[in-house]
Amino acid sequence: MTELCFVSAEGGSAFMEELLEVVADAVRTAGGKARTAIGAYPQNSADSDDTVYVVVPHEYFVTIPDADFPTASQCRRTIGFCVEHPGTATFERNAELLSILGGAVDINTDSTAELRRRGIAVEHFQLGYSPLWDLWGGDLDSPRDLDVTYLGTAERRRSVLLGSYARDLAGLRTRLLTPPHEPMTAARVDFLPGKAKFEHLARSRFLLNLHRERKQTLEWVRTLEAMTNGCVVVSETSVDVEPLVPGEHLVLARPEALGSVVAALADEPERERHLRSAAYGFVKSLDMTASARRLIELASSLGSTPAADIAPARALATSLRNPEDALAIDTPSFDARFAGDRSAAGPASARGTALSARIAQRAAGARRVATRSWEPAAASTAGTADVDVLIVRRTGEVDPDDLANDLLTGSVTPRKVLVGEDGVHPWPRPRPYDVLLHDTPLGRGLTRNSLLERSTASWLLVLDGGMRASEYLLERLLAVSEGADVVHCPVADPVDGLVGALPPEERRLRTLPYLGSGYLVRRSLVDELGGWNTEVLFEGLEDHLFWRRVAAAARPTTLVQQVLLRRLRPDPDSRPMDLDPHRVWAAVGSAL
């Protein structure tokens, strides 16, 4: 009997490894012989015509070392297991690599049709119920302590949409897992593999589903995993949902409306219960056995397939192979103007360097002669939490009154709000917060340190002007603060979507200032660090330097995966970082 060996790349996606294990289990259920392996093709079967390999081409061939690339004979006995949709770069990569393989199957009807249109022989593999996915068991009365979840790699379109749902989802218990588009090999705060993922789905009421890039087809694996665990799928409109019935097994809506649709469904428990039950029953009726048998038959027919010239595919795989520890290229900077290490921009001109130096000199002079004054709050606003809020407004940021009102009327309120107007001249009026006025810009770090001197709380909520906060912001941050020194959440940006949506990682911070303000920090940690950096050269990077020091010291942090802050896109005056970005960025490391 032909044995199917499902091979995953070492260092590849845990998601692909899980999927191949599910298919291997279906093959065994259908009476076939199957096993799984990781890394190079197993040596004990490398020359055996009784073994046929199954790989996910777009990932396997570009992840394995070149020395482990299969031979032409092995490729002849390999079936490509295709999972990507047309309209994505990975689909195009997959289509090119299939030319060297003995056969192919595809889990999507649209990509099966497109591959066939291109002259590639491929069979459709219908995914269905797997007991390896089911950690729920169909108990409609089991508790679910999460209202809404999202599982999908970060991408700008998705990110902007998720940010736009913030107000609709504000009152719901939400967890958005948006890891960077990199191979995920182990569990992390924004990626849950295997059992952890299924447990998460089994305790979630609704799954938000958005498409990646230009694709318009349903994410079938994610959908089936959710339905198998009783999580109701609410997806943007998809073109290949059959045999699923919209409104009966899942809910489809325009992408812009998904937040309001989920919020409405959360108030309709009977409809939610019906969707959960109907979807689970549907998935249980999808038997992968027939598809597994066709895969076994395809494997048995590969012996007569002539070997192809693998040189072009091998060269393509080599060209696409990422360097070790490569980072996702689409993680947005927290700073809208950042043009440092991750930018394609060339070095600054001599004029830019001169202007940068002039700005630094002017700022240094202003600090020597500037006038500073405090205006106390018009009325006492002492709140319920041992938290002081520090807000600095710089040129280009909107009035902080609305933000202060968000905080002072929230479900949990701060002890006091302290606002630094740094070179901005607000209209004179009574305010519910203490105001520090600088007649000329002195810098965010210096202004924030001045606010710190007036603060007495154990915790500090650090924000910028131009932000707006959910009424649940402090409540949600404080709820997970035990054992953490810093608690933060994503910030919705109208252009980049979610910024600051990843945990602090030293290797990522070395290349990009992706974390900024919008965090709750222990006062003791800020005192230990000596406050925020005040160097004029690093204007705009004060929070980045803070996060670098937090990461380097391995201080405990917690990421609240709900959008509780949003901001207008800031438009600051020119800074040294804008005029001479590479020199400033290069100097950041020496400042730590």
Residue pairs with C-beta under 8 A, 6 or more apart in sequence:
1 32
1 33
1 50
2 32
2 33
2 50
2 51
2 52
2 296
2 299
2 300
3 33
3 34
3 35
3 45
3 50
3 51
3 52
4 24
4 27
4 32
4 33
4 34
4 35
4 51
4 52
4 53
4 54
4 79
4 295
4 296
4 299
5 34
5 35
5 36
5 37
5 41
5 42
5 45
5 51
5 52
5 53
5 54
6 20
6 21
6 23
6 24
6 34
6 35
6 36
6 37
6 53
6 54
6 55
6 81
7 20
7 36
7 37
7 38
7 39
7 41
7 42
7 53
7 54
7 55
7 60
8 16
8 17
8 20
8 36
8 37
8 38
8 55
8 56
8 60
9 38
9 39
9 59
9 60
9 63
9 64
10 38
10 39
10 63
10 64
11 63
11 183
11 185
12 59
12 60
12 63
12 183
12 185
13 59
13 183
13 184
13 185
14 184
14 185
14 186
14 191
14 193
14 194
15 184
15 193
15 221
16 56
16 59
16 83
17 36
17 38
18 193
18 194
19 56
19 81
19 83
19 221
20 36
20 54
20 56
20 81
21 36
21 132
22 130
22 132
22 133
23 54
23 81
23 125
23 288
23 292
23 295
24 34
24 35
24 36
25 34
25 130
25 131
25 132
26 130
26 288
26 289
26 291
26 292
27 33
27 34
27 292
27 295
27 296
28 34
29 288
29 289
29 292
30 289
30 292
30 293
30 296
31 293
31 296
32 292
32 293
32 295
32 296
39 64
39 68
40 64
40 68
41 53
41 68
41 70
41 74
42 51
45 51
46 71
46 74
47 73
49 77
49 303
51 77
52 77
52 78
52 79
52 102
52 299
52 302
53 70
53 74
53 77
53 78
53 79
54 78
54 79
54 80
54 81
54 295
55 61
55 78
55 79
55 80
55 81
56 80
56 81
56 82
56 83
57 80
57 81
57 82
57 93
57 94
57 97
57 98
57 101
58 82
58 84
58 90
58 91
58 93
58 94
58 97
59 183
61 69
61 97
61 313
61 317
62 93
62 317
62 320
62 321
62 322
63 183
63 321
66 314
66 317
66 318
66 321
69 310
69 314
69 317
70 78
70 310
71 310
72 100
72 307
72 308
72 309
72 310
73 307
75 100
75 101
75 102
75 307
75 308
75 310
76 101
76 102
76 302
76 305
76 306
76 307
76 308
77 102
77 302
77 303
77 305
78 101
78 102
79 101
79 102
79 103
79 104
79 105
79 295
79 298
79 299
79 302
80 94
80 97
80 98
80 101
80 103
80 104
80 105
81 104
81 105
81 107
81 125
82 94
82 98
82 104
82 105
82 106
82 107
82 108
82 111
82 112
82 115
82 122
83 106
83 107
83 108
83 221
84 90
84 91
84 94
84 108
84 111
85 91
85 108
85 110
85 111
85 215
85 217
86 110
86 111
86 114
86 215
86 217
87 213
87 214
87 215
87 216
88 212
88 213
88 214
88 215
89 213
91 111
91 114
93 316
93 320
95 115
95 118
95 120
96 313
96 316
97 313
97 316
97 317
98 104
98 115
98 120
98 122
99 120
99 308
99 312
99 313
100 308
100 309
100 310
100 313
101 308
102 302
102 305
103 121
103 122
103 123
103 298
103 299
103 301
103 302
103 305
104 115
104 120
104 121
104 122
104 123
105 122
105 123
105 124
105 125
105 291
105 294
105 295
105 298
106 112
106 115
106 122
106 123
106 124
106 125
107 124
107 125
107 126
107 127
107 220
107 221
108 217
108 220
108 240
109 124
109 240
110 217
110 239
110 240
111 217
112 122
112 123
112 124
115 122
116 122
123 294
123 298
124 291
125 291
125 294
125 295
126 286
126 288
126 290
126 291
127 220
127 221
127 224
127 286
127 288
127 291
128 224
128 283
128 286
128 287
128 288
128 291
129 224
129 228
129 283
129 284
129 285
129 286
129 287
129 288
130 228
130 288
133 198
133 224
133 225
133 228
133 229
134 198
134 228
134 229
135 195
135 198
135 199
135 201
135 202
135 229
136 142
136 198
136 201
136 202
136 228
136 229
136 230
136 280
138 230
138 280
138 284
139 230
140 230
140 273
140 276
140 277
142 202
142 230
143 203
144 202
144 203
144 204
144 205
144 230
145 173
145 203
146 173
146 174
146 175
146 200
146 203
146 204
146 205
147 169
147 172
147 173
147 174
147 204
147 205
147 206
147 266
148 169
148 172
148 173
148 174
148 175
148 204
148 205
148 206
148 207
148 208
148 262
148 266
149 174
149 175
149 176
149 177
149 200
149 201
149 204
149 206
149 207
149 208
149 231
150 162
150 175
150 176
150 177
150 178
150 207
150 208
150 209
150 210
151 177
151 192
151 197
151 207
151 222
152 158
152 177
152 178
152 209
152 210
152 212
152 219
152 222
153 178
153 179
153 180
153 181
153 212
153 328
154 178
154 179
154 180
154 181
154 328
154 330
154 331
154 498
154 501
155 181
155 212
155 213
155 330
156 330
156 332
156 496
156 497
157 210
157 212
157 213
157 497
158 178
158 210
158 211
158 212
158 497
159 178
159 332
159 496
159 497
159 498
159 501
160 494
160 495
160 496
160 497
161 210
161 255
161 256
161 258
161 497
162 176
162 178
162 208
162 210
162 492
162 497
162 498
162 563
163 490
163 492
163 493
163 494
163 497
163 498
163 563
163 566
164 256
164 259
164 492
165 208
165 258
165 259
165 262
165 563
166 259
166 470
166 492
166 563
166 564
166 566
167 259
167 470
168 259
168 260
168 262
168 263
169 259
169 262
169 263
169 562
169 563
170 470
170 471
170 472
170 564
171 263
171 472
172 262
172 263
172 266
174 561
174 562
175 200
175 204
175 561
175 562
176 208
176 490
176 498
176 501
176 561
176 562
176 563
177 190
177 191
177 192
177 561
178 190
178 490
178 498
178 501
178 561
179 188
179 190
179 191
179 502
180 327
180 328
180 330
180 331
180 502
181 328
181 330
182 326
182 327
182 328
184 191
184 193
186 193
187 193
187 196
188 503
189 503
189 559
189 561
190 501
190 502
190 503
190 559
190 561
192 200
197 225
198 225
198 228
198 229
201 207
201 225
201 226
201 228
201 229
201 230
201 231
202 229
202 230
202 231
204 226
204 231
205 231
205 232
205 266
205 272
206 231
206 232
206 233
206 234
206 262
206 265
206 266
206 272
207 222
207 226
207 231
207 232
207 233
207 234
208 234
208 235
208 258
208 262
209 218
209 219
209 222
209 223
209 233
209 234
209 235
209 236
210 235
210 236
210 255
210 258
211 217
211 219
211 236
211 238
216 237
216 238
216 239
217 238
217 239
217 240
218 235
218 238
218 240
218 241
218 244
219 235
223 233
223 235
223 244
223 250
224 283
224 286
226 232
226 233
227 233
227 249
227 250
227 279
227 280
227 282
227 283
228 280
228 283
230 276
230 279
230 280
231 276
232 250
232 251
232 265
232 272
232 275
232 276
232 279
233 249
233 250
233 251
233 279
234 250
234 251
234 253
234 258
234 261
234 262
234 265
235 250
235 251
235 252
235 253
235 258
236 252
236 253
236 254
236 255
236 258
237 252
237 253
237 254
237 255
238 252
241 250
241 252
243 282
244 250
244 282
246 252
248 275
248 278
249 275
249 278
249 279
249 282
250 275
250 279
251 261
251 265
251 275
253 261
265 271
265 272
266 272
325 507
327 507
327 508
327 511
327 512
329 342
331 502
331 508
331 512
331 514
332 493
332 496
332 497
332 498
332 499
332 514
333 342
333 496
333 499
333 512
333 513
333 514
334 491
334 499
334 500
334 513
334 514
334 515
334 516
334 517
334 543
334 544
335 513
335 516
335 540
335 541
335 544
335 577
336 493
336 495
336 496
336 569
336 570
336 571
337 540
337 572
337 575
337 577
337 578
338 512
338 513
338 540
338 577
338 581
339 345
339 578
339 581
340 512
340 513
340 577
340 581
340 582
340 584
340 585
341 510
341 511
341 512
341 582
341 585
342 511
342 512
343 581
345 581
347 582
347 583
348 356
348 579
348 580
348 581
348 582
348 583
352 579
352 580
353 579
353 580
353 583
355 574
355 579
356 537
356 576
356 579
356 580
356 583
356 584
357 576
359 536
359 574
359 575
359 576
359 579
360 536
360 537
360 576
363 441
363 442
363 443
363 536
363 539
364 536
366 440
366 441
366 442
367 442
367 443
367 446
370 438
370 439
370 440
370 442
371 438
371 439
372 436
372 437
372 438
372 439
372 450
373 436
373 437
374 434
374 435
374 436
374 437
374 454
375 431
375 434
375 435
375 437
376 434
377 416
377 417
377 431
377 432
377 433
377 434
378 430
378 431
378 432
379 430
379 432
381 408
381 413
381 416
381 417
381 432
381 433
382 415
382 416
383 408
383 412
383 413
383 414
383 415
383 416
384 412
384 413
385 412
385 413
385 414
385 415
385 459
385 474
385 478
386 415
386 457
386 458
386 459
387 414
387 415
387 457
387 458
387 459
387 460
387 461
387 474
387 478
387 520
388 414
388 415
388 416
388 417
388 418
388 455
388 456
388 457
388 459
388 460
388 461
389 404
389 407
389 414
389 416
389 417
389 418
389 460
389 461
389 463
390 418
390 420
390 448
390 451
390 452
390 455
390 460
390 461
390 462
390 463
391 400
391 403
391 404
391 417
391 418
391 419
391 420
391 463
391 464
391 465
392 419
392 420
392 422
392 444
392 447
392 448
392 451
392 464
392 465
393 399
393 400
393 419
393 420
393 421
393 422
393 424
393 464
393 465
393 466
394 422
394 423
394 424
394 441
394 444
394 464
394 465
394 570
394 572
394 573
395 422
395 423
395 424
395 441
395 572
395 573
396 466
396 570
396 571
396 572
396 573
397 424
397 464
397 465
397 466
397 568
397 570
397 572
398 465
398 466
398 568
399 426
399 465
400 419
400 465
400 466
401 431
402 468
403 463
403 465
403 466
403 467
403 468
403 469
404 417
404 419
404 431
404 432
404 433
405 432
406 468
406 469
406 470
406 471
406 473
407 413
407 414
407 417
407 461
407 469
407 473
407 474
408 414
408 417
408 432
408 433
409 471
410 469
410 470
410 471
410 472
410 473
410 474
410 475
411 471
411 472
411 474
411 475
412 474
412 475
412 478
413 474
414 457
414 461
414 474
415 456
415 457
416 433
416 434
416 455
416 457
417 432
417 433
417 434
418 433
418 434
418 436
418 451
418 454
418 455
419 431
419 433
419 434
419 435
419 436
419 451
420 435
420 436
420 438
420 447
420 448
420 450
420 451
421 435
421 436
421 437
421 438
422 438
422 441
422 442
422 443
422 444
422 447
423 438
423 439
423 440
423 441
423 442
424 465
425 437
425 439
426 435
434 454
436 447
436 450
436 451
436 454
438 447
441 573
443 534
443 536
443 539
443 542
444 464
444 532
444 539
444 540
444 542
445 531
445 532
445 533
445 534
445 535
445 538
445 539
445 542
446 534
448 462
448 531
448 532
448 542
449 531
449 532
449 534
452 460
452 526
452 531
455 523
457 523
458 522
458 523
458 524
459 478
459 481
459 520
459 521
459 522
459 523
460 520
460 521
460 522
460 523
460 526
461 473
461 474
461 477
461 519
461 520
462 517
462 518
462 519
462 520
462 521
462 543
463 469
463 517
463 518
463 565
464 516
464 517
464 518
464 567
464 570
466 567
466 568
466 570
467 491
467 517
467 518
467 565
467 566
467 567
468 565
468 566
468 567
469 564
469 565
470 476
470 563
470 564
470 565
472 564
473 489
473 564
473 565
474 520
476 489
476 560
476 562
476 564
477 487
477 488
477 489
477 520
477 560
477 564
478 487
478 520
480 487
480 558
480 560
481 487
481 520
481 558
483 556
484 556
484 557
484 558
485 521
485 522
485 525
485 550
485 555
485 556
485 557
486 519
486 520
486 521
486 522
486 525
486 550
486 555
486 556
486 557
486 558
487 519
487 520
487 521
487 557
487 558
487 559
487 560
488 500
488 515
488 518
488 519
488 520
488 557
488 558
488 559
488 560
489 500
489 518
489 559
489 560
489 561
489 562
489 563
489 564
489 565
490 498
490 499
490 500
490 501
490 561
490 562
490 563
490 565
491 498
491 499
491 500
491 516
491 518
491 563
491 565
491 566
491 567
492 498
492 563
492 565
492 566
492 567
493 499
493 566
493 567
493 569
494 568
494 569
495 569
498 563
499 514
499 516
500 514
500 515
500 516
500 518
501 559
501 561
502 508
502 514
502 515
502 559
503 557
503 559
504 515
504 547
504 550
504 551
504 557
505 551
506 548
506 551
506 552
508 514
509 515
509 544
509 547
509 548
509 551
510 589
513 541
513 543
513 544
515 543
515 544
515 547
516 543
516 544
517 543
518 565
525 550
525 555
526 532
529 546
529 549
532 542
532 543
532 545
532 546
533 541
533 542
533 545
533 546
533 591
535 591
536 576
537 576
537 577
537 584
537 587
538 545
538 576
538 577
538 584
538 587
538 588
538 591
539 575
539 576
539 577
540 572
540 575
540 577
540 578
541 577
541 584
541 588
544 588
545 588
545 591
545 592
548 588
548 592
549 592
550 557
552 592
576 584
577 584
577 585
